[in-house]
């Protein structure tokens, strides 16, 4: 049985929870048995926006779902530069993945949203991906150009699915 739960508020793509091993028994809170939600130190508090940063789903190989990470610093501020935001996105992804005992090398799927996408932004994205995965073993990635993201000044957002 597959159970999908998604959280959305204020147009923020939040966290997609997918349990794909055996049947999932819902706990009174609505979470599948054994499911953990993590909001690690080092990332801004997502609760006011109706989502969590990380979801770990058992049994067997665990799937780790990381909500879309923007270039927000821990205090929630954004720099007004695409490359600097992208570097912070990868830092935020590392922080979120580490809270679940995973890292960038465990990522199997990314979804990348870029405002006002162009070739220069694509070039920067590729350069930063090469730095993040120097061995060239890149995860699957869907890049979606968008006119706007959740917060004013947000230029890029990436969500990740990892295994561990």
C-alpha positions as CSV (number, residue, x, y, z in Angstrom):
1,X,0.0,0.0,0.0
2,X,1.3,3.5,-0.8
3,X,0.4,6.4,1.4
4,X,1.0,10.0,0.1
5,X,0.5,13.0,2.3
6,X,1.4,16.5,1.2
7,X,1.4,19.7,3.2
8,X,0.8,23.0,1.4
9,X,0.4,26.5,2.8
10,X,0.9,29.9,1.3
11,X,1.9,28.3,-2.0
12,X,5.0,26.7,-0.5
13,X,5.7,23.2,-1.8
14,X,6.2,21.5,1.4
15,X,7.0,18.0,2.3
16,X,5.9,14.9,0.4
17,X,5.7,11.9,2.5
18,X,5.7,8.5,0.7
19,X,5.6,5.2,2.4
20,X,6.1,2.5,-0.1
21,X,6.9,-0.7,1.8
22,X,4.1,-2.9,3.0
23,X,1.0,-1.5,4.5
24,X,1.3,1.6,6.6
25,X,-0.8,1.9,9.7
26,X,-1.8,5.4,10.6
27,X,-1.0,6.5,14.1
28,X,-3.6,8.8,15.8
29,X,-1.5,11.8,14.7
30,X,-2.0,10.8,11.0
31,X,1.6,9.7,10.6
32,X,2.5,6.2,9.4
33,X,3.9,3.9,12.2
34,X,7.6,4.7,12.7
35,X,7.6,7.8,10.5
36,X,9.8,10.6,11.8
37,X,9.6,14.3,11.1
38,X,12.8,16.3,11.7
39,X,13.4,20.1,11.8
40,X,17.1,20.2,12.5
41,X,19.0,23.0,14.2
42,X,20.7,25.2,11.6
43,X,17.6,25.7,9.5
44,X,14.9,28.3,10.0
45,X,11.7,27.3,11.8
46,X,9.3,26.1,9.1
47,X,6.3,25.6,11.4
48,X,4.7,29.0,10.6
49,X,4.6,27.9,7.0
50,X,3.0,24.6,7.5
51,X,5.8,22.2,6.6
52,X,8.7,20.3,8.0
53,X,12.3,20.1,6.6
54,X,12.9,16.3,6.6
55,X,10.8,13.1,6.6
56,X,12.3,9.7,7.2
57,X,10.1,6.7,6.2
58,X,10.9,3.1,7.3
59,X,11.1,0.0,6.8
60,X,14.1,-1.5,4.9
61,X,15.8,1.2,3.0
62,X,14.7,4.4,4.4
63,X,13.5,7.1,2.1
64,X,14.5,10.6,3.2
65,X,12.4,13.5,1.8
66,X,13.7,17.0,2.2
67,X,11.3,19.9,1.6
68,X,12.3,22.5,-0.9
69,X,15.3,24.4,0.5
70,X,15.8,28.0,-0.6
71,X,18.9,30.1,-0.1
72,X,17.7,31.3,3.4
73,X,20.3,31.8,6.0
74,X,19.5,30.3,9.5
75,X,17.8,33.7,10.4
76,X,15.6,33.4,7.3
77,X,17.3,36.2,5.3
78,X,18.1,35.9,1.6
79,X,21.1,37.3,-0.2
80,X,20.3,39.0,-3.6
81,X,22.7,36.8,-5.7
82,X,21.8,33.6,-7.5
83,X,25.1,31.8,-6.9
84,X,25.2,32.8,-3.2
85,X,21.6,31.5,-2.8
86,X,22.5,28.3,-4.6
87,X,25.5,27.7,-2.4
88,X,23.2,28.2,0.7
89,X,20.6,25.8,-0.8
90,X,23.3,23.1,-0.9
91,X,24.4,24.0,2.6
92,X,20.8,23.8,3.8
93,X,20.3,20.4,2.0
94,X,23.5,19.1,3.7
95,X,22.2,20.2,7.1
96,X,18.7,18.6,6.5
97,X,20.2,15.4,5.1
98,X,22.7,15.1,8.0
99,X,19.8,15.3,10.5
100,X,18.5,12.1,8.9
101,X,21.9,10.4,8.8
102,X,22.3,11.0,5.0
103,X,24.4,13.2,2.8
104,X,24.4,14.5,-0.7
105,X,25.8,11.2,-2.0
106,X,22.6,9.6,-0.8
107,X,20.4,11.9,-2.8
108,X,18.6,10.1,-5.7
109,X,16.2,12.8,-6.8
110,X,16.1,16.6,-6.9
111,X,13.5,19.0,-8.1
112,X,14.9,22.4,-8.8
113,X,12.8,25.5,-9.2
114,X,14.4,28.6,-10.6
115,X,12.9,32.1,-11.0
116,X,13.5,33.8,-14.4
117,X,15.6,30.9,-15.6
118,X,18.2,31.6,-18.2
119,X,21.4,30.1,-19.6
120,X,23.6,32.0,-17.1
121,X,21.7,30.6,-14.2
122,X,21.9,27.1,-15.7
123,X,25.6,27.5,-16.1
124,X,25.9,28.4,-12.4
125,X,23.7,25.5,-11.4
126,X,25.8,23.0,-13.3
127,X,29.0,24.5,-11.8
128,X,27.7,24.2,-8.3
129,X,26.4,20.6,-8.9
130,X,29.8,19.6,-10.1
131,X,31.2,20.9,-6.8
132,X,28.5,19.1,-4.8
133,X,29.0,15.8,-6.6
134,X,32.7,15.9,-7.8
135,X,32.6,12.2,-8.8
136,X,30.0,13.0,-11.4
137,X,27.4,10.6,-9.9
138,X,24.6,13.2,-10.0
139,X,21.1,12.5,-8.8
140,X,18.1,12.7,-11.0
141,X,17.0,16.3,-11.3
142,X,14.0,18.1,-12.7
143,X,14.5,21.8,-13.3
144,X,11.4,23.8,-13.5
145,X,11.5,27.5,-14.5
146,X,9.0,29.5,-12.4
147,X,7.9,33.1,-12.3
148,X,8.1,33.3,-8.5
149,X,8.9,31.3,-5.4
150,X,7.4,31.4,-1.9
151,X,9.4,34.4,-0.5
152,X,10.2,37.8,-1.9
153,X,13.8,37.6,-3.3
154,X,13.9,33.8,-3.4
155,X,15.7,32.9,-6.6
156,X,16.0,29.1,-6.3
157,X,14.5,26.2,-4.4
158,X,15.6,22.6,-4.4
159,X,13.9,19.6,-2.8
160,X,15.6,16.2,-2.4
161,X,14.8,12.6,-2.0
162,X,17.5,10.4,-0.6
163,X,17.9,6.8,0.5
164,X,19.8,5.4,3.5
